[in-house]
Amino acid sequence: MKAKIFEFLRDAADEITYGIRCLCGKPSPMKRFIMVLIAGSAMGFASVFILVSSIYNLGHSNGQNAIIPEINLMRQLNLKNDSINQLKQKLYEYEQQPAGKRE
């Protein structure tokens, strides 16, 4: 299965290369350099545009609601029967007893 996928991708790359060569002819090294420079510049510009747009939308009121969901405040858990509260209750009861009746 992997071999078939690899073969398909290799053939697709060959077809794309062949199509570019048919459109441009065999490019000279200078033409090839210019094509790579233009493609790299376009991808770099698109990358910077997406980054700046995302940062702007994070700070913008509409973008903030769309990207970051509203965070609800955490409610305090009601822990009446936990071990710390039981110890506190026993200590309180012990302190409330008169000094002569303490165990």
Beta strands, then each sheet from edge to edge (+ up, - down):
end
